[in-house]
Amino acid sequence: MENDRIKLLYKSNFLQTRICFDKKEVEYWIESFFSWIFCINEEYKEYAFFKRQKVELEEKMTQFLTQVGLSSTEAVSTATDFFEDVIVLHETFLSDLKVVFEFDPAAKSKDEVLLTYPGFFAIVIYRIANLLWKKEIPILPRSFSEYAHSKTGIDIHPAASIGKRFFIDHGTGVVIGETTVIGDDVKIYQGVTLGALSVSKDKAKEKRHPTIEDKVVVYANATILGGKTTIGKGAIIGGNVWITESIPSQSLVFHKSEIVIKSKNQFPEPINFSI
């Protein structure tokens, strides 16, 4: 009887076609790709090693693409195109790196940003996941973005549209939803949510997330919701604000709260009753 139940459990997992790949292999590929694209390890001082790694990464990508349902011919072609696109995209990576180094006074070198900044890592992985998303590759882009999410605490949907020179400072708790549109030279801080006003399956093909125009700064823990919400060019959004309507260009939005500081010595001694 127990064996029958186990067999039913097993069969229930294959009632429909499944896509299967080893998540650990994908995660290892992501880390290897990041090291390769920026030549982080000592071995990359040799160009021959760099070329060998490129071949290995491309072969592994081809394998992943066949595992998610592409034919062998499609997988080879898509992997080749992907690496050609990545070479062009490298300039965008470097502009992201440059803006982090130049804007953050705590960054002592570009190597420090490459090796230690979670925001920069999350942006790079988003950009390659976005490449795959645009090629309509199933599951793999989400696998990439969720690995970056688990490592950095930064959740960027691969379908989001993000411009050049994007900077996430600190990063923990940042959420950027599927239909978000972000312009160039945007900076956001930890805990920012660019989300939807409501969650409903029938809105899956609608724009549900906000538009952030060029040169906007969004400070920590701000929440900006809704597909019709636009933050105008050059606006500054202060910390802890909740926004569901559009904000004009060059605006300053902030949450005002009162903080009262008094001396403890000004209060009378408490009355203590003993019964």
Contacts in CASP RR format, 6 or more apart in sequence:
PFRMAT RR
TARGET T0000
AUTHOR 0000-0000-0000
METHOD contacts of the structure
MODEL  1
MENDRIKLLYKSNFLQTRICFDKKEVEYWIESFFSWIFCINEEYKEYAFF
KRQKVELEEKMTQFLTQVGLSSTEAVSTATDFFEDVIVLHETFLSDLKVV
FEFDPAAKSKDEVLLTYPGFFAIVIYRIANLLWKKEIPILPRSFSEYAHS
KTGIDIHPAASIGKRFFIDHGTGVVIGETTVIGDDVKIYQGVTLGALSVS
KDKAKEKRHPTIEDKVVVYANATILGGKTTIGKGAIIGGNVWITESIPSQ
SLVFHKSEIVIKSKNQFPEPINFSI
19 67 0 8 1.000
19 68 0 8 1.000
19 69 0 8 1.000
19 138 0 8 1.000
19 139 0 8 1.000
20 67 0 8 1.000
21 64 0 8 1.000
21 67 0 8 1.000
21 68 0 8 1.000
21 140 0 8 1.000
21 143 0 8 1.000
23 143 0 8 1.000
23 147 0 8 1.000
25 60 0 8 1.000
25 64 0 8 1.000
26 64 0 8 1.000
26 140 0 8 1.000
26 143 0 8 1.000
26 144 0 8 1.000
26 147 0 8 1.000
27 147 0 8 1.000
29 57 0 8 1.000
29 60 0 8 1.000
29 61 0 8 1.000
29 64 0 8 1.000
30 125 0 8 1.000
30 144 0 8 1.000
30 147 0 8 1.000
30 148 0 8 1.000
32 53 0 8 1.000
32 56 0 8 1.000
32 57 0 8 1.000
33 57 0 8 1.000
33 128 0 8 1.000
34 40 0 8 1.000
34 121 0 8 1.000
34 124 0 8 1.000
34 125 0 8 1.000
35 41 0 8 1.000
35 44 0 8 1.000
36 44 0 8 1.000
36 50 0 8 1.000
36 53 0 8 1.000
36 54 0 8 1.000
36 57 0 8 1.000
37 86 0 8 1.000
37 90 0 8 1.000
37 93 0 8 1.000
37 124 0 8 1.000
38 93 0 8 1.000
38 114 0 8 1.000
39 45 0 8 1.000
39 50 0 8 1.000
40 114 0 8 1.000
40 115 0 8 1.000
43 49 0 8 1.000
44 50 0 8 1.000
44 53 0 8 1.000
54 83 0 8 1.000
57 83 0 8 1.000
58 79 0 8 1.000
58 80 0 8 1.000
58 83 0 8 1.000
59 79 0 8 1.000
61 79 0 8 1.000
61 82 0 8 1.000
61 83 0 8 1.000
62 75 0 8 1.000
62 76 0 8 1.000
62 79 0 8 1.000
63 75 0 8 1.000
64 140 0 8 1.000
65 74 0 8 1.000
65 75 0 8 1.000
65 78 0 8 1.000
65 79 0 8 1.000
65 137 0 8 1.000
65 140 0 8 1.000
66 72 0 8 1.000
66 75 0 8 1.000
68 137 0 8 1.000
68 138 0 8 1.000
68 139 0 8 1.000
68 140 0 8 1.000
69 138 0 8 1.000
70 78 0 8 1.000
70 137 0 8 1.000
78 135 0 8 1.000
78 137 0 8 1.000
81 135 0 8 1.000
82 131 0 8 1.000
82 132 0 8 1.000
82 135 0 8 1.000
85 131 0 8 1.000
86 128 0 8 1.000
86 131 0 8 1.000
89 127 0 8 1.000
89 128 0 8 1.000
89 131 0 8 1.000
92 127 0 8 1.000
92 164 0 8 1.000
93 124 0 8 1.000
93 127 0 8 1.000
95 164 0 8 1.000
95 165 0 8 1.000
96 120 0 8 1.000
96 123 0 8 1.000
96 124 0 8 1.000
96 164 0 8 1.000
96 165 0 8 1.000
96 166 0 8 1.000
96 167 0 8 1.000
97 110 0 8 1.000
97 113 0 8 1.000
97 114 0 8 1.000
97 120 0 8 1.000
98 110 0 8 1.000
98 165 0 8 1.000
99 165 0 8 1.000
99 166 0 8 1.000
99 167 0 8 1.000
99 185 0 8 1.000
100 107 0 8 1.000
100 113 0 8 1.000
100 117 0 8 1.000
100 119 0 8 1.000
100 120 0 8 1.000
100 167 0 8 1.000
101 107 0 8 1.000
101 109 0 8 1.000
101 110 0 8 1.000
101 113 0 8 1.000
103 167 0 8 1.000
103 187 0 8 1.000
104 113 0 8 1.000
104 167 0 8 1.000
104 169 0 8 1.000
107 113 0 8 1.000
107 117 0 8 1.000
113 120 0 8 1.000
114 120 0 8 1.000
118 151 0 8 1.000
118 152 0 8 1.000
118 153 0 8 1.000
118 154 0 8 1.000
118 171 0 8 1.000
118 172 0 8 1.000
119 152 0 8 1.000
119 154 0 8 1.000
119 168 0 8 1.000
119 169 0 8 1.000
119 170 0 8 1.000
119 171 0 8 1.000
120 168 0 8 1.000
121 148 0 8 1.000
121 151 0 8 1.000
121 152 0 8 1.000
122 148 0 8 1.000
122 149 0 8 1.000
122 152 0 8 1.000
122 153 0 8 1.000
122 154 0 8 1.000
122 156 0 8 1.000
122 168 0 8 1.000
122 171 0 8 1.000
122 174 0 8 1.000
123 156 0 8 1.000
123 162 0 8 1.000
123 166 0 8 1.000
123 168 0 8 1.000
125 144 0 8 1.000
125 145 0 8 1.000
125 147 0 8 1.000
125 148 0 8 1.000
126 145 0 8 1.000
126 148 0 8 1.000
126 156 0 8 1.000
126 158 0 8 1.000
126 160 0 8 1.000
126 162 0 8 1.000
127 162 0 8 1.000
128 144 0 8 1.000
129 141 0 8 1.000
129 142 0 8 1.000
129 144 0 8 1.000
129 145 0 8 1.000
129 148 0 8 1.000
129 158 0 8 1.000
130 141 0 8 1.000
130 158 0 8 1.000
130 159 0 8 1.000
130 160 0 8 1.000
130 162 0 8 1.000
132 140 0 8 1.000
132 141 0 8 1.000
132 144 0 8 1.000
132 158 0 8 1.000
133 141 0 8 1.000
133 158 0 8 1.000
133 159 0 8 1.000
141 158 0 8 1.000
141 159 0 8 1.000
142 158 0 8 1.000
144 158 0 8 1.000
145 155 0 8 1.000
145 156 0 8 1.000
145 157 0 8 1.000
145 158 0 8 1.000
148 154 0 8 1.000
148 156 0 8 1.000
149 155 0 8 1.000
149 156 0 8 1.000
152 171 0 8 1.000
152 172 0 8 1.000
153 171 0 8 1.000
153 172 0 8 1.000
153 173 0 8 1.000
153 174 0 8 1.000
154 168 0 8 1.000
154 171 0 8 1.000
154 172 0 8 1.000
154 173 0 8 1.000
154 174 0 8 1.000
155 173 0 8 1.000
155 174 0 8 1.000
155 175 0 8 1.000
155 176 0 8 1.000
155 177 0 8 1.000
156 162 0 8 1.000
156 174 0 8 1.000
156 176 0 8 1.000
156 177 0 8 1.000
157 176 0 8 1.000
157 177 0 8 1.000
157 178 0 8 1.000
157 180 0 8 1.000
159 178 0 8 1.000
159 179 0 8 1.000
160 176 0 8 1.000
160 177 0 8 1.000
160 178 0 8 1.000
160 179 0 8 1.000
160 180 0 8 1.000
160 181 0 8 1.000
160 182 0 8 1.000
160 209 0 8 1.000
161 180 0 8 1.000
161 181 0 8 1.000
161 182 0 8 1.000
162 176 0 8 1.000
162 180 0 8 1.000
162 182 0 8 1.000
162 183 0 8 1.000
162 186 0 8 1.000
163 182 0 8 1.000
163 183 0 8 1.000
163 184 0 8 1.000
163 186 0 8 1.000
164 184 0 8 1.000
164 185 0 8 1.000
165 184 0 8 1.000
165 185 0 8 1.000
166 182 0 8 1.000
166 186 0 8 1.000
166 187 0 8 1.000
167 186 0 8 1.000
167 187 0 8 1.000
167 188 0 8 1.000
168 174 0 8 1.000
168 187 0 8 1.000
168 188 0 8 1.000
168 189 0 8 1.000
169 187 0 8 1.000
169 188 0 8 1.000
169 189 0 8 1.000
169 190 0 8 1.000
170 189 0 8 1.000
170 190 0 8 1.000
170 220 0 8 1.000
171 189 0 8 1.000
171 190 0 8 1.000
171 191 0 8 1.000
172 190 0 8 1.000
172 191 0 8 1.000
173 190 0 8 1.000
173 191 0 8 1.000
173 192 0 8 1.000
174 188 0 8 1.000
174 190 0 8 1.000
174 191 0 8 1.000
174 192 0 8 1.000
174 193 0 8 1.000
175 191 0 8 1.000
175 192 0 8 1.000
175 193 0 8 1.000
175 194 0 8 1.000
175 195 0 8 1.000
176 182 0 8 1.000
176 194 0 8 1.000
176 195 0 8 1.000
176 209 0 8 1.000
177 194 0 8 1.000
177 195 0 8 1.000
177 196 0 8 1.000
177 208 0 8 1.000
177 209 0 8 1.000
178 208 0 8 1.000
178 209 0 8 1.000
179 206 0 8 1.000
179 207 0 8 1.000
179 208 0 8 1.000
179 209 0 8 1.000
179 227 0 8 1.000
180 194 0 8 1.000
180 195 0 8 1.000
180 209 0 8 1.000
180 210 0 8 1.000
180 211 0 8 1.000
180 212 0 8 1.000
181 209 0 8 1.000
181 210 0 8 1.000
181 211 0 8 1.000
181 212 0 8 1.000
182 194 0 8 1.000
182 211 0 8 1.000
182 212 0 8 1.000
183 212 0 8 1.000
183 213 0 8 1.000
183 214 0 8 1.000
183 216 0 8 1.000
184 214 0 8 1.000
184 215 0 8 1.000
185 214 0 8 1.000
185 215 0 8 1.000
186 212 0 8 1.000
186 214 0 8 1.000
186 215 0 8 1.000
186 216 0 8 1.000
186 217 0 8 1.000
186 218 0 8 1.000
187 216 0 8 1.000
187 217 0 8 1.000
187 218 0 8 1.000
188 217 0 8 1.000
188 218 0 8 1.000
189 218 0 8 1.000
189 219 0 8 1.000
189 220 0 8 1.000
189 239 0 8 1.000
190 220 0 8 1.000
190 221 0 8 1.000
191 220 0 8 1.000
191 221 0 8 1.000
191 222 0 8 1.000
192 218 0 8 1.000
192 219 0 8 1.000
192 220 0 8 1.000
192 221 0 8 1.000
192 222 0 8 1.000
192 223 0 8 1.000
192 224 0 8 1.000
193 222 0 8 1.000
193 223 0 8 1.000
193 224 0 8 1.000
193 225 0 8 1.000
194 209 0 8 1.000
194 210 0 8 1.000
194 212 0 8 1.000
194 224 0 8 1.000
195 208 0 8 1.000
195 209 0 8 1.000
195 210 0 8 1.000
195 223 0 8 1.000
195 224 0 8 1.000
195 225 0 8 1.000
195 226 0 8 1.000
196 203 0 8 1.000
196 208 0 8 1.000
196 209 0 8 1.000
196 225 0 8 1.000
196 226 0 8 1.000
196 227 0 8 1.000
197 208 0 8 1.000
197 225 0 8 1.000
197 226 0 8 1.000
197 227 0 8 1.000
197 244 0 8 1.000
206 227 0 8 1.000
207 227 0 8 1.000
207 228 0 8 1.000
208 226 0 8 1.000
208 227 0 8 1.000
209 225 0 8 1.000
209 226 0 8 1.000
209 227 0 8 1.000
210 224 0 8 1.000
210 225 0 8 1.000
210 226 0 8 1.000
210 227 0 8 1.000
210 229 0 8 1.000
210 230 0 8 1.000
210 231 0 8 1.000
210 243 0 8 1.000
211 227 0 8 1.000
211 229 0 8 1.000
211 230 0 8 1.000
211 231 0 8 1.000
212 218 0 8 1.000
212 224 0 8 1.000
212 230 0 8 1.000
212 231 0 8 1.000
212 232 0 8 1.000
213 230 0 8 1.000
213 231 0 8 1.000
213 232 0 8 1.000
213 233 0 8 1.000
213 234 0 8 1.000
213 235 0 8 1.000
213 249 0 8 1.000
214 233 0 8 1.000
214 234 0 8 1.000
215 233 0 8 1.000
215 234 0 8 1.000
216 231 0 8 1.000
216 232 0 8 1.000
216 233 0 8 1.000
216 234 0 8 1.000
216 235 0 8 1.000
216 236 0 8 1.000
216 237 0 8 1.000
217 234 0 8 1.000
217 235 0 8 1.000
217 236 0 8 1.000
217 237 0 8 1.000
218 224 0 8 1.000
218 231 0 8 1.000
218 237 0 8 1.000
218 238 0 8 1.000
219 236 0 8 1.000
219 237 0 8 1.000
219 238 0 8 1.000
219 239 0 8 1.000
220 239 0 8 1.000
220 240 0 8 1.000
221 239 0 8 1.000
221 240 0 8 1.000
222 237 0 8 1.000
222 238 0 8 1.000
222 239 0 8 1.000
222 240 0 8 1.000
222 241 0 8 1.000
222 242 0 8 1.000
222 243 0 8 1.000
223 241 0 8 1.000
223 242 0 8 1.000
223 243 0 8 1.000
224 231 0 8 1.000
224 237 0 8 1.000
224 243 0 8 1.000
224 244 0 8 1.000
225 242 0 8 1.000
225 243 0 8 1.000
225 244 0 8 1.000
226 244 0 8 1.000
228 246 0 8 1.000
229 243 0 8 1.000
229 244 0 8 1.000
229 245 0 8 1.000
229 246 0 8 1.000
230 246 0 8 1.000
230 247 0 8 1.000
231 237 0 8 1.000
231 243 0 8 1.000
231 246 0 8 1.000
231 247 0 8 1.000
232 246 0 8 1.000
232 247 0 8 1.000
232 248 0 8 1.000
232 249 0 8 1.000
232 250 0 8 1.000
232 251 0 8 1.000
233 249 0 8 1.000
233 250 0 8 1.000
234 249 0 8 1.000
234 250 0 8 1.000
235 247 0 8 1.000
235 248 0 8 1.000
235 249 0 8 1.000
235 250 0 8 1.000
235 251 0 8 1.000
235 252 0 8 1.000
235 253 0 8 1.000
236 251 0 8 1.000
236 252 0 8 1.000
236 253 0 8 1.000
237 243 0 8 1.000
237 247 0 8 1.000
237 253 0 8 1.000
238 252 0 8 1.000
238 253 0 8 1.000
238 254 0 8 1.000
238 255 0 8 1.000
239 254 0 8 1.000
239 255 0 8 1.000
240 255 0 8 1.000
241 253 0 8 1.000
241 254 0 8 1.000
241 255 0 8 1.000
243 253 0 8 1.000
247 253 0 8 1.000
END
